[in-house]
Amino acid sequence: MRSLRKVIERYYLSIFVISMCTMAVTFLITVERLTMKQIDQEILAFTSDLVHFLENPSGELVAVFGKKDYSFQVLEKDKTYASFNVSEEIPVDHKGFASIKYKRVYATQAGTYKVIVAKDIKDHFVVVVILAVVLASAIVSLSFLVHRFGLNLTERMIKPIEEIGKQMDDISKGFARQIQIQPTSQEAHVLQLQINDALRRLHNTMEELREFASSLSHQLRNPLASVKAQIEVMLKEVNNQEIKNELVLMLKNINTMVQITSSLLLIARAQHQREDSFQEEDISVVVLESVEQVMQRFPKTDFILDVPAQIKARCVPGLLSHAFINLIENACKYSEENKPVKVSLSKDNDFVVFSVSNYGEPICEEDKERIFERFYRSKNAKADGLGLGLAVVKAIADLHHAKIEYSYNTLNSFTMYLPI
C-alpha cells in the first residue's frame, strides 16, 4: 500500500508541473503567433509599397535601406522583372503567406506582375528557442522550490496523523491512555478530541466488562463449588450403586461446567485486561514454573528443555503462564508413548520465541485454520477435551500482541512470538 505522504507529494508536484508546462507552452505559442503576426504585417507593408511603386513607377521609391533580411522578386509572364537580395528563385506556387526554409514568404498578384516578398526569420526561431529554454529552466527551478514547499506542507498535514498512529500503538500496548499531539490545523485538533473521547468511552466500557467478568466468576464458581462438594459428600454416604452412578455422572458434568466456566472467564479476563497489569518479567522463570506444574500431572513424560536464563519481556505473568501450561499439556497429551516433549525459549531480534514440540500425529490440513476457535476440536482430539485450550492460548497471545503458529516437520510444534 502506498504512503499517503508520497501520494500527496507526487500529486501536488504533478499538478504544478503539468500546470506550469501548459502555461509555458500556451505562452510560447502566443508569443510565437503574435511575433509572426507582426512579421506578416511588416511584410504586407513592404509588399504594399512595392506594389504601389509597380503601379506608379514615377512615384515614391521603395525604401530598401536597412532591410538586409528582406528579399523580393517580381515576375512578369514567369520572367524576372525585378529582384532584390535574391540568390536563387524563391519557390512559391501559391498566393498568401508560407514558411519556407527559415523564410516567411508572401506572394500576391499585382496586375500583370507576380510579386514575391520574403523575410529571413532565423532570428525569430532563435528567439523562440531561447525563450523555450528559459521557460524550461524556470519550470525546473520553480518545481524544485515548489517541491520543497510541498514537502513542508505535506509534513504539516501528515505529521498529526503519523503521531496519532504512533500514540495509538502505544495505547494498544498499554503505555498510554490518551493521545497528545501538536495540532497543525483545526481539523487535527478536532480529530484528537474525538479520538480521546472515544478512548475514554472504550476505557469505561472495558472497566464495566472487567467488573462484570469478575462478578460472573464469583457468582458461577461459588454455586458450582458448593454443588460439587455436596455431590462428593453424598457419594461417600450413599450405598446404592445405581444412585452412585448417577452422582458420578453429575459430578463429571459439574467438573465439565467448572472447566468450561473457568476457560471462558480466562478468555474474558485476557480480552479485558488492564494496561497497568503488564510488567517486566523474566520469561525464563515463567516457562520453567509452567513446565514444573505440567510435570506433576504427567510424571511419566520426559522433557527436553532449552531455556536460557534472563530473557525478559513485558507481560501479564499469570495469564502467560496459563498459555504456556496449556501448550505444554497439549504436547504431553498428544505425544507418542516414551517420546519426550521439547520446550525451548530464545530471543530473536525484538521477539521472545517460545516453542513446544512433540512426537505425534500431525494436525489435518483442514483443521489447521480452525484449531484456535472456541469449542472446535480436530479429528485427532482426545475424548476428554473441551476445545477451549487453544482458544485460551490465542486470547492470551492477542492480549500480549503475540503471534502463535503451528507447524509440522517430523515434530508437531507450537511457537509463540512475544514482542519484547
KANOR-V730833 format. One line per field, one symbol per residue. ss: DSSP state (a for helix, b for strand, c for the rest). A space follows every 10 residues. Layout:
# KANOR-V730833
ss=???
This chain:
# KANOR-V730833
ss=cccaaaaaaa aaaaaaaaaa aaaaaaaaaa aaaaaaaaaa aaaaaaaaaa aaaaaccccc cccccccccb bbbbbbccbb bbbbcccccc cccccbbbbb ccbbbbbbbb ccbbbbbbbb caaaaaaaaa aaaaaaaaaa aaaaaaaaaa aaaaaaaaaa aaaaaaaaaa aacccccccc cccccaaaaa aaaaaaaaaa aaaaaaaaaa aaaaaaaaaa aaaaaaaaaa aaaaaaaccc aaaaaaaaaa aaaaaaaaaa aaaaaaaaaa acccaaacbb bbaaaaaaaa aaaaaaaccc ccbbbbbccc cbbbbcaaaa aaaaaaaaaa aaaccccccc bbbbbbbbcc bbbbbbbbcc ccccaaaacc cccccccccc ccccccccaa aaaaaaaaac ccbbbbbbcc cbbbbbbbbc
